[in-house]
Amino acid sequence: MVSYDSATIADLVAEAAEWVGFGPTDEIRIQIAEEQPLTDVVLVSDDPPSFAIDGGAFEDPRRPRQLDPVGVQTVAVRSLARIGDRRRPGFGDAPPEVDLTNAQADAWDAWALGRASRRGLEVNQQRWRYRFRNRHGFTDAADSVFERLWSTEDLTWADLAAACQQTSDVTSSREH
């Protein structure tokens, strides 16, 4: 149904994996349900990283049934960064994927995509800023936190959690 080429996907994922700290010998498994037009990405295992991905996650939204290289790499960066980061010092206390709040996941995505954009990912920063604002508030404080996450090279889980708390504190104070 979709013009997918496994070798092309493998090359795109390998490049994205390198951007977030994986090496050329790291094994990454991806199973794509090409007939599924949805966009779900499910982590099946983190050692080795294995994902079950609906075909729509890799489909170009402007060209139906065509592979979107940027989409493939965006999905790969968002998924693999969390696995790779959890292997680094400073992330030992990060919660499992299923326990992340939406705000924490979006903060982590902002940091991962910012790192990847500096290495070559053609990511639409405004799209991710808007998504971040939806979780963290449409405030100057949230924009400042997003900028810090997007432009920082090295963080810990405590830094990410503190960033989420900072936007939560501002949002809570505005509601009272």
N, CA, C and O of each residue as an XYZ file, in Angstrom:
704
protein
N       0.806     -1.198      0.000
C       0.000      0.000      0.000
C       0.853      1.267      0.000
O       0.450      2.293     -0.549
N       2.033      1.192      0.618
C       2.899      2.360      0.722
C       4.228      2.027      0.069
O       4.720      0.903      0.171
N       4.799      3.006     -0.597
C       6.087      2.811     -1.262
C       7.219      2.890     -0.241
O       7.940      3.886     -0.174
N       7.366      1.828      0.555
C       8.421      1.765      1.556
C       9.532      0.865      1.047
O       9.277     -0.145      0.392
N      10.751      1.234      1.349
C      11.908      0.437      0.996
C      12.686      0.188      2.279
O      13.148      1.134      2.918
N      12.836     -1.070      2.660
C      13.451     -1.394      3.947
C      14.888     -0.881      4.049
O      15.312     -0.458      5.124
N      15.641     -0.912      2.953
C      17.022     -0.428      2.988
C      17.065      1.078      3.246
O      17.911      1.560      3.998
N      16.155      1.809      2.625
C      16.093      3.257      2.843
C      15.727      3.563      4.289
O      16.333      4.431      4.918
N      14.739      2.852      4.812
C      14.328      3.050      6.209
C      15.492      2.715      7.138
O      15.749      3.451      8.090
N      16.193      1.630      6.878
C      17.330      1.238      7.717
C      18.399      2.326      7.721
O      18.952      2.651      8.771
N      18.691      2.889      6.549
C      19.695      3.958      6.464
C      19.254      5.208      7.229
O      20.051      5.824      7.936
N      17.981      5.575      7.080
C      17.459      6.760      7.771
C      17.475      6.568      9.285
O      17.846      7.481     10.023
N      17.078      5.393      9.747
C      17.066      5.106     11.187
C      18.492      5.059     11.723
O      18.750      5.559     12.818
N      19.416      4.473     10.985
C      20.813      4.407     11.431
C      21.397      5.806     11.610
O      22.099      6.068     12.587
N      21.110      6.699     10.673
C      21.612      8.068     10.786
C      20.992      8.764     12.001
O      21.693      9.423     12.769
N      19.686      8.615     12.170
C      18.999      9.232     13.313
C      19.521      8.656     14.627
O      19.694      9.390     15.600
N      19.770      7.359     14.662
C      20.281      6.714     15.876
C      21.649      7.288     16.256
O      21.941      7.491     17.434
N      22.464      7.540     15.263
C      23.785      8.136     15.512
C      23.650      9.524     16.144
O      24.437      9.892     17.016
N      22.654     10.286     15.704
C      22.456     11.641     16.242
C      22.170     11.631     17.734
O      22.474     12.603     18.426
N      21.586     10.541     18.246
C      21.227     10.489     19.665
C      22.086      9.485     20.443
O      21.693      9.024     21.514
N      23.259      9.151     19.897
C      24.236      8.418     20.677
C      24.406      6.941     20.419
O      25.194      6.294     21.110
N      23.701      6.376     19.455
C      23.889      4.968     19.141
C      25.052      4.830     18.166
O      25.335      5.734     17.379
N      25.716      3.686     18.234
C      26.844      3.431     17.350
C      26.470      2.539     16.185
O      25.355      2.020     16.128
N      27.397      2.358     15.252
C      27.118      1.555     14.053
C      26.896      0.077     14.342
O      26.326     -0.627     13.508
N      27.329     -0.413     15.499
C      27.139     -1.825     15.817
C      25.891     -2.072     16.670
O      25.548     -3.223     16.935
N      25.214     -1.013     17.099
C      23.990     -1.186     17.881
C      22.875     -1.728     16.998
O      22.640     -1.236     15.895
N      22.198     -2.743     17.502
C      21.084     -3.355     16.771
C      19.790     -2.628     17.128
O      19.501     -2.391     18.301
N      19.016     -2.280     16.102
C      17.706     -1.650     16.280
C      16.732     -2.410     15.382
O      16.990     -2.612     14.196
N      15.608     -2.828     15.970
C      14.622     -3.599     15.212
C      13.347     -2.781     15.044
O      12.849     -2.159     15.982
N      12.841     -2.806     13.820
C      11.600     -2.087     13.524
C      10.707     -2.993     12.695
O      11.124     -3.531     11.669
N       9.491     -3.151     13.148
C       8.491     -3.890     12.377
C       7.400     -2.903     12.008
O       6.803     -2.272     12.879
N       7.142     -2.772     10.721
C       6.170     -1.797     10.228
C       4.927     -2.513      9.718
O       5.018     -3.430      8.902
N       3.782     -2.092     10.197
C       2.498     -2.589      9.695
C       2.081     -1.641      8.568
O       1.339     -0.684      8.788
N       2.569     -1.924      7.366
C       2.346     -1.020      6.235
C       0.873     -0.822      5.911
O       0.481      0.235      5.418
N       0.060     -1.827      6.182
C      -1.362     -1.728      5.848
C      -2.125     -0.872      6.858
O      -3.298     -0.563      6.648
N      -1.473     -0.493      7.938
C      -2.122      0.272      9.007
C      -1.882      1.771      8.803
O      -0.737      2.217      8.889
N      -2.924      2.557      8.537
C      -2.733      3.978      8.254
C      -2.545      4.847      9.505
O      -2.342      6.056      9.397
N      -2.613      4.232     10.686
C      -2.453      4.993     11.922
C      -0.979      5.330     12.145
O      -0.122      4.950     11.348
N      -0.691      6.044     13.231
C       0.679      6.516     13.455
C       1.289      6.026     14.766
O       2.249      6.619     15.257
N       0.748      4.958     15.335
C       1.258      4.468     16.609
C       2.684      3.934     16.488
O       3.057      3.298     15.502
N       3.461      4.218     17.527
C       4.810      3.694     17.663
C       4.861      3.064     19.046
O       4.685      3.751     20.052
N       5.103      1.754     19.098
C       5.096      1.032     20.364
C       6.483      0.452     20.608
O       7.036     -0.254     19.765
N       7.030      0.764     21.775
C       8.295      0.173     22.183
C       8.020     -1.260     22.631
O       7.294     -1.491     23.598
N       8.604     -2.214     21.920
C       8.417     -3.633     22.232
C       9.493     -4.080     23.212
O       9.218     -4.850     24.131
N      10.706     -3.603     23.020
C      11.835     -3.957     23.875
C      12.859     -2.835     23.814
O      13.009     -2.172     22.787
N      13.565     -2.628     24.927
C      14.602     -1.602     24.880
C      16.011     -2.199     24.789
O      16.991     -1.458     24.713
N      16.119     -3.527     24.795
C      17.429     -4.145     24.655
C      17.325     -5.452     23.881
O      17.035     -6.488     24.481
N      17.550     -5.442     22.579
C      17.851     -4.273     21.763
C      16.584     -3.454     21.504
O      15.470     -3.966     21.615
N      16.767     -2.187     21.161
C      15.591     -1.367     20.863
C      14.766     -1.996     19.738
O      15.266     -2.237     18.639
N      13.491     -2.254     20.039
C      12.580     -2.867     19.070
C      11.259     -2.121     19.105
O      10.718     -1.839     20.175
N      10.745     -1.806     17.922
C       9.526     -1.023     17.815
C       8.545     -1.671     16.855
O       8.936     -2.245     15.838
N       7.262     -1.569     17.192
C       6.175     -1.927     16.283
C       5.569     -0.591     15.843
O       5.095      0.185     16.673
N       5.588     -0.334     14.557
C       5.204      0.977     14.044
C       4.110      0.826     12.994
O       4.231      0.031     12.062
N       3.041      1.600     13.161
C       1.996      1.654     12.146
C       2.524      2.405     10.929
O       3.272      3.373     11.064
N       2.135      1.959      9.760
C       2.631      2.523      8.512
C       2.420      4.010      8.360
O       3.226      4.690      7.724
N       1.350      4.526      8.934
C       1.083      5.949      8.819
C       2.133      6.823      9.478
O       2.258      7.995      9.126
N       2.888      6.289     10.423
C       3.929      7.065     11.105
C       5.063      7.444     10.153
O       5.762      8.432     10.378
N       5.244      6.658      9.092
C       6.314      6.912      8.129
C       5.793      7.482      6.810
O       6.570      7.697      5.880
N       4.511      7.722      6.726
C       3.900      8.193      5.489
C       3.982      9.714      5.386
O       3.793     10.422      6.375
N       4.262     10.202      4.199
C       4.317     11.639      3.950
C       2.900     12.193      3.973
O       2.071     11.779      3.163
N       2.599     13.121      4.883
C       1.228     13.629      4.982
C       0.778     14.420      3.751
O      -0.421     14.599      3.537
N       1.720     14.890      2.947
C       1.358     15.657      1.749
C       1.332     14.804      0.480
O       0.833     15.227     -0.562
N       1.885     13.589      0.596
C       1.937     12.680     -0.547
C       1.533     11.293     -0.080
O       2.390     10.483      0.272
N       0.255     11.016     -0.074
C      -0.220      9.730      0.437
C       0.499      8.541     -0.200
O       0.804      8.523     -1.392
N       0.753      7.556      0.653
C       1.382      6.297      0.273
C       2.848      6.430     -0.127
O       3.413      5.527     -0.745
N       3.461      7.559      0.229
C       4.880      7.768     -0.032
C       5.630      7.867      1.294
O       5.110      8.406      2.271
N       6.836      7.352      1.319
C       7.674      7.410      2.500
C       8.101      8.851      2.770
O       8.456      9.581      1.844
N       8.066      9.257      4.035
C       8.513     10.587      4.447
C       9.839     10.433      5.192
O       9.834     10.077      6.370
N      10.970     10.691      4.540
C      12.269     10.508      5.200
C      12.407     11.311      6.500
O      12.941     10.803      7.486
N      11.936     12.539      6.506
C      12.011     13.344      7.730
C      11.127     12.733      8.811
O      11.495     12.725      9.985
N       9.967     12.225      8.419
C       9.087     11.569      9.370
C       9.722     10.328      9.976
O       9.596     10.088     11.176
N      10.398      9.543      9.160
C      11.087      8.351      9.659
C      12.126      8.762     10.693
O      12.205      8.173     11.771
N      12.919      9.770     10.364
C      13.985     10.176     11.275
C      13.432     10.854     12.534
O      14.006     10.714     13.614
N      12.345     11.573     12.402
C      11.734     12.194     13.577
C      11.226     11.126     14.539
O      11.458     11.215     15.745
N      10.537     10.124     14.015
C      10.063      9.015     14.854
C      11.253      8.310     15.493
O      11.224      7.995     16.683
N      12.283      8.064     14.720
C      13.464      7.361     15.240
C      14.145      8.158     16.347
O      14.499      7.599     17.385
N      14.331      9.449     16.135
C      14.982     10.283     17.150
C      14.167     10.301     18.432
O      14.707     10.089     19.518
N      12.872     10.553     18.311
C      12.023     10.625     19.507
C      12.037      9.318     20.276
O      12.066      9.328     21.507
N      12.017      8.205     19.581
C      11.968      6.893     20.234
C      13.328      6.472     20.775
O      13.435      6.017     21.913
N      14.345      6.622     19.973
C      15.665      6.134     20.359
C      16.361      7.025     21.385
O      17.148      6.531     22.192
N      16.086      8.317     21.369
C      16.735      9.209     22.335
C      16.413      8.784     23.758
O      17.290      8.783     24.622
N      15.183      8.428     24.002
C      14.801      8.050     25.368
C      15.509      6.775     25.810
O      15.907      6.656     26.968
N      15.668      5.831     24.902
C      16.380      4.594     25.244
C      17.858      4.902     25.471
O      18.443      4.484     26.470
N      18.448      5.633     24.541
C      19.865      5.983     24.671
C      20.144      6.844     25.889
O      21.133      6.630     26.591
N      19.285      7.809     26.141
C      19.490      8.680     27.297
C      19.403      7.895     28.600
O      20.168      8.152     29.530
N      18.491      6.953     28.675
C      18.352      6.147     29.900
C      19.609      5.312     30.178
O      19.810      4.857     31.305
N      20.429      5.115     29.193
C      21.684      4.362     29.366
C      22.818      5.267     29.860
O      23.883      4.781     30.242
N      22.591      6.556     29.853
C      23.625      7.523     30.237
C      23.563      7.823     31.733
O      22.514      7.692     32.364
N      24.708      8.230     32.291
C      24.671      8.701     33.677
C      23.723      9.904     33.768
O      23.651     10.723     32.852
N      23.014      9.992     34.866
C      22.091     11.108     35.051
C      20.663     10.782     34.669
O      19.767     11.597     34.887
N      20.428      9.600     34.100
C      19.073      9.208     33.715
C      18.621      7.923     34.385
O      17.593      7.356     34.016
N      19.383      7.460     35.370
C      19.032      6.228     36.061
C      17.695      6.296     36.776
O      17.051      5.271     36.997
N      17.273      7.515     37.142
C      16.010      7.655     37.864
C      14.848      8.076     36.966
O      13.766      8.397     37.457
N      15.071      8.073     35.654
C      13.977      8.398     34.726
C      12.924      7.292     34.787
O      13.267      6.111     34.822
N      11.649      7.668     34.800
C      10.609      6.640     34.848
C      10.547      5.847     33.542
O      11.003      6.318     32.499
N       9.981      4.643     33.607
C       9.779      3.877     32.369
C       8.888      4.658     31.404
O       8.140      5.550     31.805
N       8.985      4.313     30.162
C       8.236      5.006     29.105
C       6.745      5.114     29.427
O       6.145      6.173     29.244
N       6.155      4.039     29.898
C       4.710      4.029     30.161
C       4.320      4.947     31.318
O       3.148      5.300     31.451
N       5.275      5.335     32.152
C       4.981      6.191     33.297
C       5.274      7.670     33.053
O       5.027      8.501     33.927
N       5.795      8.005     31.876
C       6.040      9.420     31.567
C       4.713     10.154     31.424
O       3.761      9.629     30.847
N       4.659     11.364     31.950
C       3.491     12.206     31.683
C       3.622     12.748     30.269
O       4.702     12.705     29.679
N       2.530     13.254     29.731
C       2.601     13.871     28.395
C       3.566     15.053     28.412
O       4.311     15.253     27.453
N       3.561     15.828     29.477
C       4.464     16.980     29.576
C       5.919     16.524     29.589
O       6.760     17.131     28.926
N       6.226     15.467     30.330
C       7.596     14.959     30.366
C       8.016     14.418     28.996
O       9.138     14.658     28.548
N       7.124     13.699     28.341
C       7.435     13.160     27.015
C       7.692     14.287     26.021
O       8.622     14.201     25.218
N       6.887     15.331     26.063
C       7.084     16.449     25.132
C       8.350     17.232     25.443
O       9.011     17.717     24.525
N       8.699     17.365     26.709
C       9.950     18.029     27.068
C      11.137     17.210     26.554
O      12.094     17.762     26.009
N      11.064     15.894     26.733
C      12.134     15.018     26.252
C      12.227     15.084     24.733
O      13.325     15.112     24.177
N      11.080     15.109     24.061
C      11.074     15.242     22.596
C      11.738     16.542     22.157
O      12.525     16.550     21.210
N      11.425     17.636     22.837
C      12.021     18.932     22.477
C      13.541     18.854     22.581
O      14.259     19.329     21.701
N      14.019     18.253     23.659
C      15.464     18.141     23.826
C      16.079     17.236     22.755
O      17.102     17.582     22.165
N      15.461     16.083     22.502
C      15.991     15.137     21.511
C      15.976     15.739     20.101
O      16.956     15.630     19.365
N      14.877     16.364     19.738
C      14.767     16.924     18.387
C      15.687     18.122     18.202
O      16.205     18.339     17.107
N      15.894     18.899     19.253
C      16.857     20.003     19.176
C      18.262     19.485     18.910
O      18.986     20.027     18.075
N      18.645     18.426     19.629
C      19.970     17.823     19.400
C      20.094     17.319     17.962
O      21.100     17.554     17.293
N      19.053     16.625     17.502
C      19.097     16.063     16.147
C      19.098     17.157     15.084
O      19.731     17.002     14.040
N      18.400     18.256     15.335
C      18.366     19.347     14.345
C      19.757     19.946     14.149
O      20.097     20.383     13.050
N      20.558     19.967     15.207
C      21.918     20.495     15.084
C      22.832     19.532     14.331
O      23.929     19.906     13.915
N      22.380     18.304     14.161
C      23.184     17.300     13.461
C      22.670     17.007     12.052
O      23.267     16.216     11.323
N      21.564     17.646     11.671
C      21.115     17.486     10.295
C      19.650     17.180     10.082
O      19.192     17.203      8.940
N      18.883     16.891     11.143
C      17.457     16.622     10.957
C      16.741     17.908     10.559
O      16.871     18.936     11.225
N      15.998     17.839      9.485
C      15.243     19.000      8.997
C      13.893     19.038      9.697
O      12.862     18.717      9.106
N      13.915     19.432     10.952
C      12.717     19.402     11.780
C      12.072     20.787     11.819
O      12.758     21.809     11.807
N      10.755     20.797     11.865
C      10.002     22.045     11.953
C       9.897     22.440     13.428
O       9.007     21.973     14.140
N      10.796     23.289     13.874
C      10.842     23.673     15.278
C       9.513     24.262     15.745
O       9.087     23.990     16.868
N       8.859     25.051     14.922
C       7.598     25.681     15.336
C       6.518     24.647     15.636
O       5.715     24.844     16.548
N       6.484     23.570     14.897
C       5.520     22.495     15.163
C       5.728     21.924     16.560
O       4.767     21.713     17.300
N       6.973     21.678     16.915
C       7.284     21.085     18.212
C       7.140     22.104     19.339
O       6.801     21.736     20.464
N       7.391     23.372     19.052
C       7.155     24.418     20.047
C       5.658     24.479     20.365
O       5.281     24.572     21.533
N       4.814     24.428     19.352
C       3.366     24.462     19.567
C       2.908     23.258     20.387
O       2.097     23.390     21.304
N       3.430     22.099     20.049
C       3.086     20.896     20.811
C       3.522     21.047     22.266
O       2.784     20.680     23.180
N       4.719     21.584     22.478
C       5.225     21.818     23.827
C       4.310     22.792     24.578
O       3.992     22.571     25.746
N       3.897     23.848     23.918
C       2.998     24.825     24.545
C       1.675     24.191     24.946
O       1.112     24.543     25.982
N       1.177     23.271     24.147
C      -0.085     22.605     24.497
C       0.017     21.848     25.810
O      -0.982     21.703     26.515
N       1.183     21.371     26.149
C       1.370     20.622     27.394
C       1.863     21.505     28.539
O       1.570     21.240     29.706
N       2.604     22.543     28.203
C       3.293     23.343     29.220
C       2.754     24.764     29.367
O       3.192     25.507     30.246
N       1.828     25.135     28.531
C       1.234     26.456     28.635
C       1.735     27.412     27.573
O       2.862     27.306     27.089
N       0.881     28.335     27.228
C       1.227     29.370     26.252
C       1.711     30.588     27.033
O       1.026     31.608     27.106
N       2.899     30.464     27.613
C       3.461     31.523     28.449
C       4.888     31.814     28.016
O       5.517     31.012     27.326
N       5.389     32.965     28.428
C       6.793     33.293     28.174
C       7.704     32.295     28.883
O       8.757     31.930     28.359
N       7.298     31.853     30.074
C       8.103     30.882     30.821
C       8.210     29.566     30.054
O       9.290     28.981     29.975
N       7.104     29.101     29.493
C       7.131     27.854     28.718
C       8.011     28.017     27.484
O       8.767     27.110     27.135
N       7.916     29.170     26.821
C       8.772     29.407     25.652
C      10.249     29.423     26.041
O      11.093     28.917     25.302
N      10.556     29.998     27.190
C      11.933     30.034     27.670
C      12.444     28.624     27.972
O      13.580     28.290     27.636
N      11.616     27.807     28.598
C      11.994     26.427     28.888
C      12.192     25.662     27.582
O      13.163     24.920     27.441
N      11.279     25.837     26.627
C      11.421     25.161     25.337
C      12.760     25.541     24.689
O      13.494     24.667     24.226
N      13.073     26.821     24.656
C      14.336     27.276     24.047
C      15.536     26.638     24.727
O      16.484     26.217     24.063
N      15.493     26.568     26.052
C      16.595     25.963     26.802
C      16.728     24.480     26.443
O      17.829     23.994     26.183
N      15.596     23.768     26.430
C      15.648     22.348     26.081
C      16.130     22.146     24.649
O      16.969     21.283     24.389
N      15.604     22.936     23.727
C      15.934     22.787     22.304
C      17.420     23.040     22.034
O      18.016     22.385     21.180
N      18.007     23.975     22.750
C      19.377     24.392     22.437
C      20.452     23.759     23.317
O      21.641     23.984     23.091
N      20.054     22.975     24.313
C      21.015     22.373     25.235
C      21.494     21.031     24.703
O      20.723     20.242     24.156
N      22.768     20.799     24.878
C      23.350     19.540     24.416
C      23.293     18.457     25.488
O      23.094     17.286     25.165
N      23.463     18.823     26.748
C      23.590     17.808     27.792
C      22.669     18.124     28.964
O      22.746     19.202     29.552
N      21.804     17.181     29.297
C      20.890     17.296     30.429
C      20.876     15.988     31.205
O      21.413     14.973     30.761
N      20.252     16.038     32.365
C      19.976     14.838     33.152
C      18.465     14.719     33.283
O      17.719     15.616     32.891
N      18.024     13.581     33.847
C      16.594     13.442     34.076
C      16.119     14.511     35.054
O      15.029     15.057     34.889
N      16.919     14.814     36.063
C      16.544     15.847     37.033
C      16.347     17.194     36.340
O      15.447     17.947     36.712
N      17.171     17.509     35.341
C      17.018     18.755     34.588
C      15.689     18.775     33.822
O      14.980     19.781     33.823
N      15.362     17.658     33.173
C      14.100     17.580     32.429
C      12.899     17.675     33.364
O      11.932     18.378     33.071
N      12.964     16.971     34.481
C      11.862     17.016     35.452
C      11.712     18.427     36.020
O      10.593     18.903     36.210
N      12.827     19.094     36.290
C      12.779     20.467     36.807
C      12.178     21.413     35.775
O      11.435     22.326     36.137
N      12.487     21.212     34.501
C      11.911     22.048     33.443
C      10.388     21.890     33.424
O       9.660     22.874     33.297
N       9.918     20.666     33.548
C       8.467     20.419     33.581
C       7.845     21.048     34.820
O       6.752     21.611     34.752
N       8.525     20.957     35.931
C       8.018     21.552     37.162
C       7.955     23.071     37.041
O       7.020     23.701     37.534
N       8.948     23.651     36.388
C       8.973     25.111     36.203
C       7.756     25.580     35.421
O       7.121     26.563     35.800
N       7.424     24.896     34.342
C       6.249     25.321     33.567
C       4.969     25.017     34.317
O       3.992     25.757     34.202
N       4.963     23.941     35.081
C       3.786     23.595     35.876
C       3.543     24.642     36.960
O       2.400     25.023     37.213
N       4.605     25.100     37.592
C       4.482     26.126     38.636
C       3.889     27.418     38.081
O       3.038     28.039     38.717
N       4.341     27.819     36.892
C       3.842     29.049     36.273
C       2.364     28.884     35.911
O       1.559     29.782     36.160
N       2.007     27.738     35.323
C       0.625     27.482     34.942
C      -0.274     27.458     36.187
O      -1.365     28.029     36.183
N       0.192     26.797     37.245
C      -0.589     26.718     38.491
C      -0.780     28.094     39.106
O      -1.869     28.398     39.594
N       0.242     28.930     39.095
C       0.112     30.258     39.701
C      -0.837     31.154     38.910
O      -1.458     32.048     39.484
N      -0.958     30.932     37.616
C      -1.868     31.721     36.782
C      -3.330     31.321     37.002
O      -4.247     32.114     36.785
N      -3.527     30.047     37.448
C      -4.895     29.560     37.648
C      -5.466     30.013     38.984
O      -6.683     29.983     39.165
N      -4.624     30.430     39.925
C      -5.102     30.815     41.253
C      -5.316     32.294     41.374
O      -5.718     32.774     42.434
